[in-house]
Amino acid sequence: MATIAILGTMDTKGEEHAFVAEQIQRRGHRLLVIDVGALGEPRLNPDVSRREVAAAAGIDLDALVARRDRGETVAAMAKGAPLVVARLAGEKKIDGLISLGGGGGTAIGTAAMRALPIGFPKVMVSTLASGNTAQYVGVKDIVMFPSIVDVAGLNRISRQILTLAAGAICGMVEVAAAARRPGAGEMPAALSADKPIIVASMFGNTTACVERARVMLEQAGYEVLVFHATGVGGRTMESLIESGLVAGVLDVTTTEWADELVGGFLSAGPTRLEAAAKQGLPAVVAPGCLDMVNFYGPESVPAKFSGRKFYQHNPQVTLMRTTPEECKQLGRIIADKLNQSTGPVSVLIPWDGISVISQPGQPFHDAFADEMLFDTLKANLRKDIEVIEMDCPINDPAFAEACARALLRHLGRDATGASRNFVPSVGAT
């Protein structure tokens, strides 16, 4: 039997949360109800009151209620709820969390869920689950469950959806509990404690490189977690690096910086590439896929880019070639980020193509743009940062193996996993 927390505005959504509570109890689980409402009486009796949630954030609930400002109330509860659920999870008093809501409820519920660790079951039933959920999910594994109809009373549709959502959170906590039983074996987990972790960035256009390097790193005794460089992937990877759980970084797909600079749809923000540098982690970095800026369908491309070179990756993804001037700026940016490194770092440069489609004879081949990128990057790097240049494309097995070997050297290992002394080869070609 697990304890599932139900968090919500019990004044406006009490009936709906009560229905979910009943479904969870039918599965034999305990409940812990957290009220984050403020402007009306709760319709479902809480175990953690709104006053406790407000107090956790140092907020005077009476003063808050007196002002009757809904936006201020949502912001206040979104500040207190994460503190409450993080404490409850840390004390092992809850095993999962579910919440229901519209705009305000989703803001509060997901703020609480983002305070919970990866792997902790969390389900948000939301009217906003069918749109862009990046601001709600962040870099956590929150399951956004579309409510279909508004969370406003019970009807033939909402009952069905809420029953399924209750089943989802119950199933999640049951699987997690089963995996913890003696003799049950280990549940597959990204954060396995058995092997040191290496994180890697990948795109479809760098898959062959990362896959070959991953095999070598795993043979040397590491667990490799691969993140798709789609904006949220890069942010998630940076967040994991900051957590202190990572031993090394294979960042060969730095394409998100092209989107950040030019205005594409897959930016990971201006701090991309900073986490490993500041943590002092061993790292290998390559300019993978900096030849492309990502948009959705052709209709999503801003008019100001008319006349540029495009490639239709699929019906939902349109790629735009970076110009020589943009590549020059990207070279300077990447160098500036890597110059912050306090640990060993190598930069590997594939002169015959930084993606599948930038190789000679491919749609995005532009030798001058690549030269601007590489030369600017090298010119602005700290002189003690190793540079390895290779006359091959990024997906050549030789390039992938060079990336893996360089990272293993920084980690003090060889390809078999045996310890070795690392002597940097600064400026290698």
ChimeraX attribute file (.defattr): number of C-alpha atoms within 10 A of each C-alpha:
attribute: neighborCount
match mode: 1-to-1
recipient: residues
	/A:1	11
	/A:2	18
	/A:3	20
	/A:4	26
	/A:5	25
	/A:6	26
	/A:7	27
	/A:8	30
	/A:9	29
	/A:10	28
	/A:11	17
	/A:12	21
	/A:13	22
	/A:14	22
	/A:15	18
	/A:16	23
	/A:17	25
	/A:18	17
	/A:19	15
	/A:20	24
	/A:21	24
	/A:22	15
	/A:23	19
	/A:24	23
	/A:25	15
	/A:26	10
	/A:27	14
	/A:28	13
	/A:29	17
	/A:30	16
	/A:31	20
	/A:32	18
	/A:33	22
	/A:34	25
	/A:35	27
	/A:36	30
	/A:37	26
	/A:38	25
	/A:39	18
	/A:40	11
	/A:41	13
	/A:42	20
	/A:43	17
	/A:44	20
	/A:45	14
	/A:46	18
	/A:47	14
	/A:48	16
	/A:49	18
	/A:50	23
	/A:51	18
	/A:52	19
	/A:53	26
	/A:54	25
	/A:55	16
	/A:56	16
	/A:57	17
	/A:58	12
	/A:59	17
	/A:60	12
	/A:61	18
	/A:62	11
	/A:63	9
	/A:64	17
	/A:65	15
	/A:66	9
	/A:67	11
	/A:68	12
	/A:69	11
	/A:70	15
	/A:71	9
	/A:72	13
	/A:73	22
	/A:74	20
	/A:75	14
	/A:76	23
	/A:77	32
	/A:78	24
	/A:79	20
	/A:80	24
	/A:81	29
	/A:82	23
	/A:83	18
	/A:84	21
	/A:85	24
	/A:86	18
	/A:87	15
	/A:88	15
	/A:89	18
	/A:90	12
	/A:91	9
	/A:92	10
	/A:93	15
	/A:94	22
	/A:95	23
	/A:96	27
	/A:97	28
	/A:98	28
	/A:99	29
	/A:100	29
	/A:101	26
	/A:102	17
	/A:103	11
	/A:104	17
	/A:105	27
	/A:106	24
	/A:107	18
	/A:108	29
	/A:109	30
	/A:110	29
	/A:111	23
	/A:112	24
	/A:113	30
	/A:114	20
	/A:115	17
	/A:116	25
	/A:117	14
	/A:118	17
	/A:119	15
	/A:120	18
	/A:121	25
	/A:122	29
	/A:123	24
	/A:124	28
	/A:125	25
	/A:126	25
	/A:127	21
	/A:128	20
	/A:129	18
	/A:130	12
	/A:131	8
	/A:132	9
	/A:133	11
	/A:134	11
	/A:135	10
	/A:136	21
	/A:137	18
	/A:138	16
	/A:139	19
	/A:140	21
	/A:141	17
	/A:142	22
	/A:143	19
	/A:144	21
	/A:145	21
	/A:146	19
	/A:147	23
	/A:148	15
	/A:149	14
	/A:150	15
	/A:151	21
	/A:152	14
	/A:153	13
	/A:154	15
	/A:155	10
	/A:156	7
	/A:157	12
	/A:158	18
	/A:159	15
	/A:160	12
	/A:161	19
	/A:162	24
	/A:163	16
	/A:164	15
	/A:165	26
	/A:166	23
	/A:167	15
	/A:168	19
	/A:169	21
	/A:170	26
	/A:171	14
	/A:172	17
	/A:173	23
	/A:174	17
	/A:175	12
	/A:176	19
	/A:177	15
	/A:178	14
	/A:179	15
	/A:180	12
	/A:181	10
	/A:182	8
	/A:183	8
	/A:184	10
	/A:185	10
	/A:186	13
	/A:187	13
	/A:188	8
	/A:189	9
	/A:190	13
	/A:191	16
	/A:192	13
	/A:193	10
	/A:194	9
	/A:195	13
	/A:196	16
	/A:197	23
	/A:198	24
	/A:199	22
	/A:200	26
	/A:201	25
	/A:202	26
	/A:203	21
	/A:204	14
	/A:205	17
	/A:206	22
	/A:207	18
	/A:208	18
	/A:209	26
	/A:210	28
	/A:211	18
	/A:212	19
	/A:213	25
	/A:214	25
	/A:215	15
	/A:216	21
	/A:217	27
	/A:218	18
	/A:219	13
	/A:220	17
	/A:221	17
	/A:222	21
	/A:223	23
	/A:224	24
	/A:225	17
	/A:226	20
	/A:227	20
	/A:228	17
	/A:229	26
	/A:230	19
	/A:231	23
	/A:232	21
	/A:233	20
	/A:234	29
	/A:235	23
	/A:236	18
	/A:237	28
	/A:238	21
	/A:239	14
	/A:240	18
	/A:241	24
	/A:242	15
	/A:243	11
	/A:244	11
	/A:245	14
	/A:246	22
	/A:247	19
	/A:248	26
	/A:249	24
	/A:250	27
	/A:251	27
	/A:252	27
	/A:253	30
	/A:254	23
	/A:255	30
	/A:256	30
	/A:257	30
	/A:258	26
	/A:259	23
	/A:260	19
	/A:261	17
	/A:262	16
	/A:263	15
	/A:264	22
	/A:265	19
	/A:266	22
	/A:267	25
	/A:268	24
	/A:269	16
	/A:270	13
	/A:271	11
	/A:272	20
	/A:273	26
	/A:274	19
	/A:275	21
	/A:276	29
	/A:277	20
	/A:278	16
	/A:279	17
	/A:280	16
	/A:281	22
	/A:282	26
	/A:283	29
	/A:284	26
	/A:285	24
	/A:286	23
	/A:287	27
	/A:288	28
	/A:289	29
	/A:290	25
	/A:291	27
	/A:292	28
	/A:293	25
	/A:294	25
	/A:295	21
	/A:296	18
	/A:297	15
	/A:298	15
	/A:299	9
	/A:300	13
	/A:301	19
	/A:302	11
	/A:303	8
	/A:304	7
	/A:305	10
	/A:306	9
	/A:307	7
	/A:308	10
	/A:309	14
	/A:310	20
	/A:311	16
	/A:312	14
	/A:313	14
	/A:314	10
	/A:315	9
	/A:316	11
	/A:317	15
	/A:318	20
	/A:319	22
	/A:320	21
	/A:321	25
	/A:322	25
	/A:323	19
	/A:324	18
	/A:325	12
	/A:326	19
	/A:327	26
	/A:328	20
	/A:329	18
	/A:330	27
	/A:331	25
	/A:332	20
	/A:333	20
	/A:334	24
	/A:335	20
	/A:336	17
	/A:337	19
	/A:338	24
	/A:339	18
	/A:340	17
	/A:341	22
	/A:342	14
	/A:343	15
	/A:344	21
	/A:345	27
	/A:346	26
	/A:347	25
	/A:348	26
	/A:349	29
	/A:350	23
	/A:351	17
	/A:352	20
	/A:353	27
	/A:354	29
	/A:355	28
	/A:356	22
	/A:357	19
	/A:358	24
	/A:359	21
	/A:360	14
	/A:361	9
	/A:362	12
	/A:363	14
	/A:364	23
	/A:365	20
	/A:366	19
	/A:367	16
	/A:368	12
	/A:369	18
	/A:370	27
	/A:371	16
	/A:372	19
	/A:373	26
	/A:374	22
	/A:375	14
	/A:376	20
	/A:377	26
	/A:378	20
	/A:379	12
	/A:380	16
	/A:381	21
	/A:382	15
	/A:383	12
	/A:384	14
	/A:385	22
	/A:386	21
	/A:387	23
	/A:388	20
	/A:389	15
	/A:390	17
	/A:391	14
	/A:392	17
	/A:393	23
	/A:394	34
	/A:395	24
	/A:396	17
	/A:397	17
	/A:398	17
	/A:399	24
	/A:400	24
	/A:401	20
	/A:402	16
	/A:403	31
	/A:404	25
	/A:405	19
	/A:406	27
	/A:407	26
	/A:408	27
	/A:409	19
	/A:410	24
	/A:411	20
	/A:412	16
	/A:413	20
	/A:414	21
	/A:415	17
	/A:416	13
	/A:417	17
	/A:418	11
	/A:419	13
	/A:420	13
	/A:421	11
	/A:422	15
	/A:423	9
	/A:424	16
	/A:425	14
	/A:426	13
	/A:427	15
	/A:428	14
	/A:429	12
